Amino acid sequence: MSAVTDTARVAPAANPISQSFRDSMVVAKRNLIRMSRIPEMIIYGLIQPIMFVVLFTYVFGGSMQIGNSTSATDYKNFLMAGIFAQTVTFATASSGAGIADDMHKGLIDRFRSLPMARGAVLTGRTFADLVQTALTLVILAVVALLVGWRVGSDGDTNAGKVLGAFGLLLLLGYAFTWIGALIGMSVRTPEAATSSGLIWLFPVTFISNAFVDTSHMTPWLRHIAEWNPFSATAQACRVLFANPGQSTSSAWPMQHPVWASLIYSILIVVVFRTLAVRKYRSATA
């Protein structure tokens, strides 16, 4: 009996990485169950991008110039990469509001009292948001096909490139949810998290190549737009989808948009995950 007890006492601790992963999956499952019980969260999250698709396609489609073309069809195919990118980044607001709500209700403090990895609470939340973002993208892609969007409209592409484009979109969305996590940990109420999560998103998404050709912008604004991480992902999607609007700019992110999108997204994850987890530890200490 003594030998057995001694063996149990010296049993090696669980691998920190595997424990963190398991804890994150538990929190992610909790958030997914919560989302499934509130379908309005998904429905309302879909209404805005669908409205953007319809409004930009049918209201502005005939007046926008892409390259040397003013074709409504060309603009429709150009637009969708920007709408997809905008949709995944707007998940930032809901992510921040959800974490702020958990903080406000004291749920984060209860999680902290449990023997679990410190970063698992935020990682689990961002994983759950990633699943919701993926579902939103699928539905939005169906809507885009219904209004006439087509891949390969300006060249050749294949299933691997199309899936790669959606992968870049999900990576960008995941990166931005970490910005939302930091915002959610930094404000006092869910309402404040929603407002502060949207205020900076509008200039990021509109000072970009998402909805207009940057060649028609003034030089200083075009320079900002071309180095915008959001623009890199939108441009990478156009290249992989083979849609109109592939930039002739000499800016490095526009010349190498796939690599730029990957680098930007990974850097955002590394920086803002570090800051968010540090804020979580200090906020709940």
C-alpha positions in Angstrom: 0.0 0.0 0.0 2.8 2.3 0.9 4.6 1.7 -2.4 1.4 2.3 -4.4 0.8 5.6 -2.5 4.3 6.7 -3.1 4.0 5.9 -6.8 0.8 8.0 -7.0 2.5 10.9 -5.3 5.4 11.0 -7.7 3.2 10.5 -10.8 4.2 12.9 -13.5 2.0 15.9 -14.0 -0.1 16.3 -17.1 1.6 17.8 -20.1 0.9 21.6 -19.9 0.3 21.8 -23.7 -2.2 18.9 -23.7 -3.9 20.1 -20.6 -4.2 23.6 -22.0 -5.7 22.1 -25.2 -8.2 20.0 -23.3 -9.2 22.9 -21.1 -9.6 25.1 -24.2 -11.9 22.6 -25.9 -14.1 22.3 -22.7 -14.5 26.1 -22.7 -15.1 26.1 -26.5 -17.8 23.4 -26.1 -19.5 25.5 -23.4 -19.6 28.6 -25.6 -20.8 26.6 -28.6 -23.7 25.1 -26.6 -24.5 28.6 -25.4 -24.5 29.9 -29.0 -26.8 27.1 -30.1 -29.3 28.0 -27.5 -29.3 31.6 -28.7 -29.8 31.3 -32.5 -30.4 35.0 -32.8 -26.7 35.5 -32.4 -26.0 33.7 -35.6 -29.1 35.2 -37.4 -28.2 38.8 -36.6 -24.6 38.1 -37.4 -25.7 37.1 -40.9 -28.1 40.0 -41.6 -25.4 42.7 -41.9 -23.1 40.9 -44.4 -26.1 39.9 -46.5 -27.3 43.5 -46.6 -23.8 44.7 -47.6 -23.8 42.1 -50.5 -27.2 43.2 -51.8 -26.7 46.9 -51.3 -23.2 47.1 -52.8 -24.1 44.8 -55.6 -27.3 46.4 -56.8 -26.9 50.0 -55.6 -23.2 50.7 -56.4 -22.5 47.9 -58.9 -23.0 49.9 -62.0 -21.1 53.0 -60.9 -17.9 51.5 -59.5 -14.8 51.3 -61.7 -12.5 48.3 -61.3 -9.4 48.8 -63.4 -10.8 50.1 -66.7 -14.2 48.3 -66.3 -17.4 49.7 -65.0 -19.2 46.3 -65.5 -21.6 45.5 -62.6 -20.6 41.8 -63.0 -16.9 42.7 -62.6 -17.7 44.7 -59.5 -19.8 42.0 -58.0 -16.9 39.5 -58.4 -14.4 42.1 -57.0 -16.7 42.9 -54.1 -17.1 39.5 -52.6 -13.6 39.1 -51.3 -14.0 42.3 -49.4 -17.4 41.3 -48.0 -16.0 38.0 -46.8 -13.0 39.7 -45.1 -15.3 42.3 -43.5 -17.6 39.6 -42.2 -14.8 37.6 -40.4 -13.3 40.7 -38.9 -16.6 42.0 -37.5 -16.7 38.9 -35.3 -14.3 40.9 -33.2 -17.2 42.8 -31.7 -19.2 39.8 -30.6 -16.1 38.1 -29.2 -15.3 41.2 -27.1 -18.9 41.5 -25.9 -19.1 37.8 -24.9 -15.9 38.0 -22.8 -17.0 41.3 -21.3 -20.3 39.7 -20.4 -18.6 36.8 -18.7 -16.4 39.2 -16.8 -19.4 41.3 -15.8 -21.3 38.2 -14.5 -18.3 36.9 -12.5 -18.0 33.8 -14.7 -14.3 34.5 -15.4 -13.6 34.5 -11.6 -15.3 31.1 -11.3 -13.2 29.7 -14.1 -10.1 31.1 -12.4 -10.9 29.1 -9.2 -10.7 25.9 -11.2 -7.5 23.9 -11.8 -7.2 24.8 -15.5 -4.8 26.5 -17.8 -4.9 30.3 -17.5 -5.1 31.0 -21.3 -7.8 28.3 -21.9 -10.7 30.5 -21.1 -9.8 33.0 -23.8 -8.6 30.4 -26.3 -11.8 28.4 -25.9 -13.8 31.5 -26.5 -11.9 32.3 -29.7 -12.2 28.7 -31.0 -16.0 28.9 -30.5 -16.1 32.2 -32.3 -14.0 30.6 -35.1 -16.7 27.9 -35.6 -19.4 30.5 -35.7 -17.4 32.5 -38.3 -16.9 29.4 -40.4 -20.7 28.8 -40.4 -21.4 32.4 -41.3 -18.9 32.2 -44.2 -20.5 29.1 -45.6 -24.0 30.7 -45.6 -22.6 34.0 -47.0 -20.8 32.1 -49.8 -24.2 30.5 -50.8 -25.8 34.0 -50.9 -22.9 35.3 -53.0 -23.4 32.5 -55.5 -27.1 33.3 -55.7 -26.5 36.9 -56.6 -24.0 36.0 -59.3 -20.6 35.8 -57.7 -18.3 33.2 -59.5 -14.8 32.0 -58.8 -12.5 31.9 -61.9 -14.2 35.0 -63.4 -10.9 36.6 -64.3 -8.6 33.6 -64.8 -8.0 30.0 -63.7 -8.4 28.6 -60.2 -9.1 25.3 -58.6 -10.6 23.8 -55.5 -7.4 23.9 -53.5 -6.9 27.7 -54.1 -10.5 28.4 -53.2 -10.2 26.5 -50.0 -6.9 28.2 -49.3 -8.7 31.6 -49.7 -11.3 30.6 -47.1 -8.6 29.4 -44.9 -6.9 32.8 -45.0 -10.2 34.4 -44.2 -10.7 32.2 -41.2 -7.2 32.8 -40.0 -7.8 36.6 -40.3 -11.1 36.2 -38.4 -9.4 34.2 -35.7 -6.6 36.8 -35.4 -9.1 39.6 -34.9 -11.0 37.7 -32.2 -7.9 38.0 -30.1 -8.2 41.8 -30.5 -11.8 41.4 -29.4 -10.7 39.3 -26.4 -8.3 42.0 -25.3 -11.0 44.7 -25.7 -13.5 42.5 -23.7 -11.0 42.1 -20.9 -10.3 45.9 -20.8 -13.8 47.3 -20.6 -16.5 47.1 -17.9 -19.7 46.2 -19.8 -20.7 44.2 -22.9 -22.1 47.4 -24.4 -18.8 49.2 -24.1 -17.1 46.1 -25.7 -19.4 46.2 -28.7 -19.0 49.9 -29.3 -15.2 49.9 -28.9 -15.0 46.8 -31.0 -16.7 48.5 -33.9 -15.3 52.0 -33.8 -11.9 51.1 -35.1 -13.2 48.4 -37.4 -14.9 50.8 -39.8 -11.8 52.7 -40.8 -9.8 49.5 -41.0 -12.3 47.9 -43.4 -13.2 51.0 -45.5 -9.7 52.4 -45.8 -8.8 49.3 -47.8 -9.3 47.6 -51.2 -12.4 45.8 -49.9 -15.0 47.9 -51.8 -13.1 50.2 -54.1 -10.0 50.0 -56.3 -7.2 51.7 -54.4 -5.7 53.1 -57.6 -8.4 55.8 -57.5 -7.4 57.0 -54.0 -5.2 59.9 -53.2 -1.5 58.8 -52.9 -1.3 59.0 -49.1 -4.6 57.2 -48.5 -3.7 54.6 -51.1 -0.4 53.9 -49.3 -2.3 53.3 -46.0 -4.8 51.0 -47.8 -2.2 48.9 -49.5 -0.3 48.2 -46.3 -3.5 47.5 -44.3 -3.6 43.8 -43.1 -7.2 43.7 -44.1 -6.4 44.6 -47.7 -3.8 41.9 -47.9 -6.3 39.2 -47.1 -8.9 40.7 -49.5 -6.3 40.8 -52.3 -5.1 37.3 -51.5 -8.7 36.0 -51.9 -9.1 37.8 -55.2 -5.9 36.1 -56.5 -6.9 32.7 -55.2 -10.6 33.1 -56.4 -9.3 34.5 -59.8 -11.6 37.5 -59.5 -11.1 41.0 -60.9 -9.2 43.7 -59.1 -5.8 42.0 -58.8 -3.6 45.0 -57.9 -0.7 46.2 -60.0 0.7 48.3 -57.1 4.4 48.0 -56.2 3.6 47.7 -52.5 4.9 44.4 -51.1 1.6 43.3 -49.6 -0.1 43.8 -52.9 2.6 42.0 -54.8 2.7 39.0 -52.4 -0.8 39.1 -50.8 -1.0 35.4 -49.7 2.3 35.7 -47.8 1.4 39.1 -46.5 -2.0 37.8 -45.2 -0.4 34.9 -43.5 2.3 37.0 -41.8 -0.1 39.7 -40.7 -2.6 37.2 -39.2 0.0 35.2 -37.4 1.6 38.4 -35.9 -1.8 39.6 -34.8 -2.5 36.3 -33.0 0.9 36.2 -31.3 0.8 39.9 -30.1 -2.8 40.1 -29.1 -3.0 36.6 -27.5 0.0 37.5 -25.3 -1.6 40.8 -24.3 -5.0 39.3 -23.7 -3.8 36.4 -21.6 -1.6 38.9 -19.6 -4.7 41.1 -19.1 -6.7 38.1 -18.0 -4.2 37.2 -15.3 -4.0 40.8 -14.0 -7.8 41.4 -14.2 -8.7 38.3 -12.3 -5.8 38.4 -9.8 
